[in-house]
Amino acid sequence: MKALILLVCLFSSIFIKSQNNYKYLDINQVKAGLSNRGDMHWDLAAGNPAYEVPIGSGKHSDFATGLWIGALDLGNQLHVAAQTYRQSGVDFWPGPLDTINGSVSSVVSNQFDKIWKLNQTDINLFITNFNNGNVQNGTYIPVADLLSWPAQGTGNYSRNLAPFMDVNNNHIYDPLVGGDYPIIKGDQSLYFIFNDNLSTHQATGSSALKVEVHATAYAYGNSAIASQYPFLSNATFYNYKIINRSNMNYHNAYVTLWTDVDIGYYLDDYIGCDVGGNYGYAYNADANDEAVSGMGGYGLNPPAAGYQVLKGPFMPIDGLDNNNNGIIDEACEQQLMSRFTYFNNSFPGVPLQSTDPQNGAQYYQYMSGFWRDGSPFTCGGNGYGGSVATPFVYPGVTYSNSPCGATSWFEASTPGDRRYMIGIGPFDFNSNSIQEIEYVHCTSFDYINHNPVVKLKTDMQMLKTFSDVFNPSDCIQSSIKEIENVTTVELYPNPTNSSFVISLKNRNEMIIDVVILDVLGKEIKKIKNDQSNQLTINVADLPSGIYFAKVFLEKGSVIKKIIKE
């Protein structure tokens, strides 16, 4: 255990940890522990790190990470849900919220106090055995998490929870009878739902937002895709669909990923960010990461590791470069990394203004670009006490429109135990709307040139390109209302070896046409539709591989991935 602060948290966390609500993402070279209450990568019971890479090495490139959400309502009252080590309790609890009043009972919360873990091979085996009649006759028993997949709520809870393929098109998840199966991301996926409104916020003391979060952690590791792209072996992905179940329209909303980043030994790290790449990172202050007091150091040539923002809120025309690519107000522009801030462990002698937040206002200040005492982060030095405010500390080389000018700015202070925050915002978060946020964590080793920060930059660029191709963002509108009759495009069977069906749940919508694209975006074939809401497409002539079906509708378009076996 790394610091006394963790001892306090054990009393509030050990009694809730179980084999159901704490599981590992472990299909590649990473073993990452996840809780279903908004925090991850640490062992709640022992207070130890739980982001091991390479797997089996006993070495860790992250200590703990958590999701923070903050916003102002129309009366400018602050609402924050966040936590670090649960010293005083939690702000998040399991389960969805009532779609009418944003409440949740302890009974429902307990029912969802679970993480569902599935491999794509589990799903493929189910599909094969169902098609062969083995599921129906009882000779093949699907894995438990496939059968209990939380696809739909009851009562006033949403009918659209965990995504699934509705094979028999009856709008009910019935795998044993209808052959329905979960839709997951990657080769292995962990799915869970949490909210911020079961009880009083204990970590921040702030008012609840009444948000419901559908979380998916996933990785690639045993498929043709993983073997083709080796940079995936040290990467894990985190997708959050955040739903505003309140009756309030929020403004100045921020979603922030907080991480207590440790590259092996925790007292010898530096941090930085790459603004154009939309990621923050940590690296060892020297070329040797020692093993101290039982903490597994990486030794010579330690890695660099960090989080990249892959998806964020779609933004209106606002005259800003929200995704840091040098272009203002391009079509479908997303808000990606807009803040990179940090604070230090609360060791004796560390100035209070640069240590852990103690209330909701201080959490929100760190999220929006201010120190604990309300002063802005500033250019140069350690980011405190300067004359020019900046949204990004330690950006390395200068970037477009940097308030700090053309001078490079890397951390050069005493190495230490850093916690950094990657902020997304501000944006509007209206009642009943959904915001999709996605991150990737990557650990990069450079045994040849011994410059892991440069290697991390290359890996992050490849991960972004990969994500844009294999997990593209829907770009239809900036705020998506979750209404039961909104058009949903279904595609099945997937994978397929001959043909697949595209079907719309809303029978009043029509498919205009469909374009099949390869992984590079090249058009392979185009199919015109005869004004129906269902279309069968023959792909028997296509080589095995991954393709995308771009479905043109009357009110926009949707892209779906299809695997040809």
Order of alpha helices (4+ residues) and beta strands (2+ residues): alpha-beta-beta-beta-beta-beta-beta-beta-beta-beta-alpha-beta-alpha-alpha-beta-alpha-beta-beta-beta-alpha-beta-beta-beta-beta-beta-beta-beta-beta-alpha-beta-beta-alpha-beta-beta-beta-beta-beta-beta-beta-beta
